[in-house]
C-alpha cells in the first residue's frame, strides 16, 4: 500500500501540522469543518482543538 502511506504522510505534513491552513476552507460557515485538496484527493475533515484531533469525514479520490 505505498499510495496509502504516501497519502498519510501528505496529510500529516499539511493539515496535520496546520488544519486551518494549506488552502483549506470552512464548510457551511463552520470554522472547524473544512475542505482541502491534498495531492489528488479532496478531503473534508473536522478539527477539534480541545483534543488536538483532525478527523477525516469524507475523502474523494
JOVENPE-V495616 format. One record per backbone hydrogen bond with DSSP energy under -0.5 kcal/mol. CO is the residue of the C=O (numbers start at 0). NH is the residue of the N-H. Records with the same first field share a line. If there is no record, write none. Layout:
BEGIN
CO->NH, NH
END
This chain:
BEGIN
0->4
1->5
2->6
3->7
4->8
5->9
6->10
7->11
8->12
9->13
10->13, 15
13->16, 17
17->20
20->23
24->34
25->27
26->29
28->30
29->26, 32
31->33, 46
32->26
33->44
34->24
35->37, 42
36->38
37->40
40->37, 42
41->59
42->35, 44
43->56, 57
44->33
45->54
46->48
47->50, 52
52->47
53->55
54->45, 56
57->43
58->60
59->41
END
